[in-house]
C-alpha cells in the first residue's frame, strides 16, 4: 500500500517514526505552501534532503555554513555550471577552498536544517516512493533518525512557545536604556548581530526577518532571546489622527532601514565588540 496523504492527518513526526521503525528505503516528497521538500532514506537512515534547486547547490550550502563567501559562491556557480556536487566538491578540495570534512559537515547541516523545517508544517500533501533514491552525483550523508526526531520534536515545542509569546511579527523593536551595558554578559551569534543592526522603530520584525533571509521560527527565536536579555523592547505606537494616501503609498514601498543616527553609536559599539571577539 502506497504511503501518501496529508500532514493534517499524519504529521512529519509520525512519518519519520514509521520510516525509522520500518527501516524503509526511498524518497518522501512533501508539497507544502512554501514549496516541495524531498527527503531520502536508506534502510531507515536519513541520507539526503533538499528544498528548492538553488539553495541545495553545493556552493550555496558551503556559503550558508561560512565555508565560502557570497562572492566565492557566485563565481563558483557561474564557472561550475553543469558539474555535479561530487565533481564540484572534488574541485574545491583540490583547489584548497575547503576540506573534505568541511563539505561533509556542511551538507549534513543543510540536510538537518531542511528536515527540521518540516516539523512546523501542519499541512501539505506527502507521498513516499519506495526505493527511489537521489542520483549518485549527489552527496549523501547517513544520519540516524532517532536523534533527528528528538531534536525536531524539541524544536516543534519551542516553535509553539515562540508563537504564543510572539504571535504578531508586524510590530517594531527599539533598544532599551543602555543596551551596550547589558551586552557585557550576552554572547550573540552572527545572525543575532545582523538582526541587532536592523533594530529600529521604523522596521517591523517581519521586515527584519525578510532583510536577513530568516524564517518566522528563526526571527522569533532571536527576538525572544533579545527580549529576555533586556536588550530590546516592543514599540507601542499610537495611530495618527489623519494619514494622507501619499504617505500610505510611501510606507508600503519602504524597505527595512538600519538604525538611525540616534542609535548608531550603540550599533557601532556592538560591531566593535564582535570584532574584538
Secondary structure, 3 states (H helix, E strand, C coil): CCEEEECCCCCHHHHHHHHHHCCCCEEEEEEECCEEEEEEEECCEEEEEECCCCCCCHHHHHHHCCCCCHHHHHHHHHHCCCCCHHHHHHHHHHCCCCCHHHHHHHHHHHHHHHHHHHCCCCCCEEEEEECCCCCCCCCCCCECHHHHHHHHHHHHHHHHHHHHHCCCCCCEEEECCCHHHHHHHCCCCHHHHHHHCCCCCCCEHHHHHHHCCCCHHHHHHHHHHHHHCCCEEECCCCCCCCCCHHHHHHHHHCCCCCCCHHHHHHHHHHHHHHHCC
